[in-house]
Amino acid sequence: MSWAVLILAGLVEVAWSQSIKPTENFTRPLPTLVCFALAAAAVWLLSRSMNTLPVGTAYAVFTGIGAIGAVTLGIVLQDDPVTVGRLAALALIVGGIVLAKVTA
């Protein structure tokens, strides 16, 4: 169950990362409220997963999911550049997450 909660935490972190830009430097109240709520939810879910998972493993997987999601959505939604280096970095992150899961 902790792994499911951790994956959910990572997905909420992805949503949080995408909610930052619409705040326009935290000058728009509703987007800012959504941003803070997503951040709090992501950290709360992460903390719940740490009840049974090692802290280092949980945090590495959490940030890895967040990074992969943020880069992917940046490419798909924001026309961020797609380069061999960025794709290689994503592959390394995925490999690190898999290794963390297998060795946890």
Secondary structure, 3 states (H helix, E strand, C coil): CHHHHHHHHHHHHHHHHHHCHHHCCCCCHHHHHHHHHHHHHHHHHHHHHCCCCCHHHHHHHHHHHHHHHHHHHHHHHHCCCCCHHHHHHHHHHHHHHHHHHHHC
